[in-house]
């Protein structure tokens, strides 16, 4: 499966498979009024989990859960240590965020034109993710 390189505003670089980059609310750098929606990459100590479009970090985590990409942070037995869990997504799924880092993608300095073209194509065709 095709992987795409992502560069974050904090200087991290990673790559994600196309099916782990969601196309839920794409805002391209060339859009006239981009607003505050950004592509956010969610990491754990084991590596990147997925990338979703959201207005802020908290919404990005909720979108990750709603997109079925949050398996690495979902707690199956929430009765254990429930006091430190966050309930995310539309269904309030219990998640452990103690090992999570969320960073926005930087489309400025490290432009990945292949990624930008694929995002534009996905937005135009209404795809859920970049795996098409």
N, C-alpha and C positions, 0 to 999 in steps of 0.2 A: 504494500500500500504506500502511496505517495506521502512523504513527510514535507512539512513546511518549516522553515526557520523563522523564529520569532525573536525580536530584540526588545527588551523592556526599557522603560525610562530609567530604571536603576542600574542599567548596564549589564543585566543578565542576558544570555542568549541561550536558546534551547530550540529543539525541534519537536513537533507534534505530528502524529498521523492525521491525515485529512479528516477522518471521522471523529476526531476529538477537538476540532475547531468548529464551533457552532456559528451559524449564520442567522441568529435570532433577531438582530437589529443593526445591521451593518451600516457604519458611517465611515466613508472613505475620506482621506485627507483632502481630496479635491472637492468635496461637497461644499456648496456655498455657505450653508449655515450648519456646521457640524454639531453644534450643541455640546453637551458634556458626555455623551455616550462614547465609551471606549471599549476596545478589546482587552480583556483582562486574562492573564494566565495565572492559573492556580497551581502551586507547587506543594509537594510534601518533601520530606527528606529523601524519599525514593525517586524523586524526579517530578516532571510536570504531569498534572492530572488531566487538564483540559483548558480550553480557552473559550470564553463566552463574552458577548456584548452586554454591557450594563452601564448605568450612570455612576455607580460607585462600587466600592469593594464589597459591601454587604449584599447589594443586589447581585453582584457577580457570583457570590457563593450560593445564593438562592437559585440563580439561573443554572449553575452547575448541577445542583441537585435535581431541578426540574428537567434537565436535559439528560438525565441518567448517566452522568459522567462522574459522580461523586462516590463511587464505590470505595475508594481508598480512605474516605473520611467518615463514612456512615457507620454508626454504632449499631450492631445487630441486637445487643441486649442492653437497652438504655437504663435498666434498673441499676446497673453497675456504674458508679460514679456519675450519676445523673446531674449532680450539681455543677459540673464544669462543661456540660454539653450545650451546644446551640441547636435550636430547632429551626431548620432552614427549608426553603422552598414552599410551594403552595400547600403541601401536606404536613409541614412542620416535622420533617425527618430529623431525628437526633444525630448530630454530627460532632466529632471531636476535632476542634480547630487548633489544638495545642502544637501541632506539627505543620501548620499551614502558613504559606506565604502567598500573597496575592499581589501581582504587579501588572500595571498597564503596559500595553505594547506601544513602542515608540515607532511611529511610521515616518519620523522626520529624518534622523541622521542615517539610520541603517535601513534604507528602503529595500524591501524585497519585492521587486516588481512582479515576479511570478505569483507571489501571494496576493498582491493588490489586484492583479488581473483576475485571479481565481475568485476573489471576494466580489469583485464587480460582476462577474458572470453568475455567481451564486445568488447575489441580490436580484439581478434581473430575472433569473429563472425561478426564484422562490425556493431554493434548496435549504434543507435543514442544517447541513454541514458541508464541508468541502469535499466529501467523498462522492463525487459524481463523474 
